[in-house]
């Protein structure tokens, strides 16, 4: 019993790092992604070109490679960060690119005729976008956003590659030291519980947006 309690305690120490990376990534990447999507939809050709290039590069290369570059490549040029900061930067840049494309698709899926209808009611284009187009676009992409947030739960395990003591790294340390597989089962349960919480939260959010049906 003492063995399992100590094992769980050790793995839960890694859960703290996992949750920090998860929440910081969401808090930063979703607003950045939404802002870039709005700029991409309404910006000039230069802004659209820059955003398209950014999303193409980030979505076209593995997140693990991006983490390696920030952690091991940038110091070559005199730019170094602590490992937690590396994780925050890498995950935020990566997920912001995906959220940009998700929100852009949602915004562009709204019928342009709604602008004309709102204009006849005396609404400005900005108000129309903020109060009519954007909420509908967000509502349409909530399932995709939910999928990305679930993927993020699992992707946090990649920080073990830069020696951060997340759930997976703590699990591997115990498993390799004790030559047992029980820690992997514990880690799987923790990931499943986190995923369950994320799904429940976003289902509530979807219900809040249901009045746009």
C-alpha positions in Angstrom: 0.0 0.0 0.0 2.8 2.4 0.9 4.4 1.6 -2.5 1.3 2.6 -4.4 0.7 5.7 -2.4 4.4 6.9 -2.9 4.2 6.0 -6.6 0.9 8.0 -7.0 2.4 10.9 -5.1 5.5 10.9 -7.4 3.4 10.8 -10.6 1.1 13.5 -9.3 4.1 15.8 -8.9 4.4 15.5 -12.6 0.7 16.2 -13.0 1.3 19.7 -11.7 3.7 20.5 -14.5 1.4 18.9 -17.1 -1.6 21.0 -15.8 0.5 24.2 -15.8 1.6 23.7 -19.4 -2.0 22.8 -20.4 -3.7 25.9 -18.9 -1.0 28.4 -19.9 -1.2 27.1 -23.5 -5.0 27.4 -23.6 -5.1 30.8 -22.0 -2.5 32.2 -24.5 -3.1 30.2 -27.7 -6.9 30.6 -28.0 -7.0 34.4 -27.8 -3.9 34.6 -30.1 -5.6 32.2 -32.5 -8.8 34.1 -32.5 -7.1 37.4 -33.0 -5.0 36.1 -35.9 -8.1 34.6 -37.5 -9.9 37.9 -37.4 -6.9 39.6 -38.9 -6.6 36.9 -41.5 -10.3 37.4 -42.4 -10.3 41.2 -42.5 -6.6 42.1 -43.0 -4.7 43.3 -46.1 -2.6 41.0 -48.3 0.6 41.5 -46.4 -1.0 40.6 -43.0 -2.8 37.6 -44.6 0.5 36.5 -46.2 2.4 36.7 -42.9 -0.3 34.8 -41.0 -0.6 32.1 -43.8 3.2 31.6 -43.7 3.2 31.3 -39.9 0.4 28.7 -39.9 2.0 26.8 -42.8 5.4 26.5 -41.1 4.0 25.6 -37.6 1.3 23.2 -38.8 3.8 21.6 -41.3 6.4 20.7 -38.7 6.2 18.4 -35.7 5.6 20.0 -32.2 8.5 18.0 -30.9 10.8 19.5 -33.5 9.7 22.9 -32.5 10.4 22.2 -28.8 13.9 20.9 -29.7 14.6 24.0 -31.8 13.6 26.4 -29.0 15.4 24.4 -26.3 18.6 23.4 -28.2 18.7 25.5 -31.4 18.0 29.0 -30.1 20.8 28.9 -27.5 23.3 28.6 -30.4 22.2 32.1 -31.4 22.4 33.3 -27.8 18.7 33.0 -27.0 18.1 30.6 -24.1 15.1 30.0 -21.9 14.3 27.9 -18.9 12.7 24.5 -19.8 9.2 25.5 -18.5 9.4 28.7 -20.6 10.5 26.6 -23.6 7.3 24.5 -23.1 5.1 27.5 -22.8 6.5 29.2 -25.9 6.5 26.0 -28.0 3.0 24.9 -27.1 1.5 28.3 -27.4 3.0 29.0 -30.8 2.0 25.6 -32.1 -1.6 25.6 -30.8 -2.2 29.2 -31.8 -1.5 28.2 -35.4 -4.1 25.5 -35.3 -6.7 27.6 -33.5 -6.1 30.3 -36.1 -7.1 28.0 -38.9 -10.0 26.6 -36.9 -11.5 30.1 -36.1 -10.8 31.3 -39.6 -12.8 28.5 -41.0 -15.7 29.2 -38.6 -15.8 32.9 -39.5 -15.6 32.3 -43.2 -18.4 29.7 -43.0 -21.0 32.4 -42.1 -23.2 33.6 -44.9 -22.0 37.0 -46.1 -25.6 38.0 -46.6 -25.8 38.5 -42.8 -23.6 41.6 -43.2 -26.1 43.0 -45.7 -29.0 42.2 -43.4 -27.3 43.8 -40.4 -26.5 46.9 -42.5 -30.1 47.4 -43.4 -30.8 47.5 -39.6 -28.2 50.3 -39.2 -25.4 48.2 -37.7 -21.8 49.0 -38.5 -19.6 46.4 -40.1 -17.6 46.1 -36.9 -20.6 45.6 -34.7 -22.0 43.1 -37.1 -18.8 41.1 -37.0 -18.4 41.2 -33.2 -22.0 40.6 -32.3 -23.3 38.4 -35.1 -20.6 36.8 -37.2 -18.0 36.0 -34.6 -20.3 34.3 -32.1 -21.8 32.1 -34.8 -18.3 31.3 -36.1 -17.1 30.3 -32.6 -20.2 28.2 -32.0 -19.6 26.3 -35.3 -16.0 25.4 -34.4 -16.5 24.4 -30.8 -16.3 20.7 -31.6 -13.0 21.3 -33.4 -11.7 23.4 -30.5 -12.7 20.6 -28.1 -10.8 18.1 -30.1 -7.7 20.3 -30.0 -7.9 20.8 -26.3 -8.1 17.0 -25.9 -5.1 16.5 -28.1 -3.3 19.1 -26.0 -3.8 16.9 -22.9 -1.9 14.1 -24.6 0.7 16.4 -26.4 1.9 17.7 -23.0 3.7 14.3 -22.7 6.2 15.6 -25.3 7.9 17.9 -22.7 9.5 14.7 -21.3 11.8 15.0 -24.3 13.3 18.2 -22.9 13.6 16.7 -19.4 10.6 18.3 -17.8 9.1 16.1 -15.0 5.6 15.8 -16.3 3.3 12.8 -15.8 5.0 10.7 -18.5 8.6 11.4 -17.4 7.7 10.7 -13.8 6.0 7.5 -14.9 9.0 6.3 -17.0 11.4 7.0 -14.1 9.4 4.7 -11.7 8.8 2.0 -14.4 12.5 1.9 -15.3 13.7 1.9 -11.7 11.2 -0.7 -10.4 10.8 -2.8 -13.6 7.0 -2.7 -13.3 4.2 -1.6 -15.6 1.8 -0.3 -12.9 2.9 3.3 -13.3 1.8 3.3 -16.9 -1.7 2.3 -15.9 -1.8 5.1 -13.3 -0.6 7.6 -15.9 -3.3 6.4 -18.3 -6.0 6.9 -15.7 -4.8 10.4 -15.0 -4.8 11.3 -18.7 -8.3 9.9 -19.1 -9.6 11.8 -16.1 -8.2 15.1 -17.5 -9.7 14.3 -20.9 -13.1 13.6 -19.2 -13.0 17.0 -17.4 -12.1 18.8 -20.6 -15.0 17.2 -22.5 -17.5 18.0 -19.7 -16.4 21.7 -19.6 -16.6 22.2 -23.4 -20.0 20.5 -23.5 -21.2 23.1 -21.1 -19.7 25.8 -23.3 -21.5 24.4 -26.3 -24.8 24.5 -24.5 -24.1 28.2 -23.7 -23.7 28.9 -27.4 -26.8 26.8 -28.4 -29.0 29.9 -28.8 -27.2 30.6 -32.1 -28.8 27.5 -33.7 
